[in-house]
Amino acid sequence: MKFAPVVSCFVAGLTVLLAACAPQTEVVKLYESAAASGKQFDRILVVTIAADAETRRRSETLISEKLRGDRVTAVPAYTETGNKPTLLQQEINDAAQRSAADAILITHFVSVDTEANVEEGRVDVIPECRGGDPADYFLYDYEMLKEPDTVRLALTVVAVTSLYDAETSERVWTVQSTCFKKASMDEVLLDEAIAISRQLRIDRLIR
C-alpha cells in the first residue's frame, strides 16, 4: 500500500498569551476525493505520528474514543503494532489487515508553538512586634514573603489528518486542524480528537 503525498500547510508562528477563553479548534479541508463520494467506513485503524510514544498512544486512544459509535469501530494502532514513536508503512498495512479495517486514519502533528507567560508571585509584608508599646513603629520588624512565580503555557498546535481506503490504498480525505491557546498537551490532544471526529461525521465518511 502506497500513501499519496500530503502537502502540509504550516501556520506562521503566532505569539499568543494566555486568555480566559481560547478559540475553538479550526478545521480546514485540504482534500476530498470525488470518487469516494457517498462511501462510508465503519472499521478504522487510527494512527498518530508524534514525537514520542506517549503522545502517540494518548492521541490514538482519544481519537478512537471520539470516533466510536453504534456502527463505527475504531482501533488504536498501538494495540496492533506496539507503542513506539515511529512506524513503517508495512507495519501500518499489516495492522490494518489484522484488525480488518476498511480505512486508515493517520494524524501527523506538524507544528507545536509554545508561549510561556510568567506571572510574578505576590509579595506580602509581615510585621512582627519586638515587644513594648505596640503603637511604637520602631518596635516592629518587617519580613517580606514572596510567593513563587507562576509559569503558564499557551500551546498552538497544527495537525494534518488523512483518511485512506484500506482496500484501494487511495487517499480519501485530508484536513488541517489548528488548536489554539491550550494549557497542556493533554488539552490539545482532546480538542484535536473532537475536531477530527466531528469533521469526519460532518463529511459523512463515518456514520
Buried (B, 14 or more C-beta within 10 A) or exposed (E): BEBEEBEBEEBEEEEBEBEEEBEEBEBEEBBBBEEBEEEBBBBBBBBBBBEEBEBBBBBBBBBBBBBBEEEBBBBBBBBBBEEEBEBEEEBBBBBBEEBEBBBBBBBBBBBBBEBEEEEEEEEEEEEEEEEEEEEEEEBEEEEEEEEEEEEEBBBBBBBBBBBBBBEEEBBBBBBBBBBBBBEEBEBBBBBBBBBBBBBBBEBEBBE
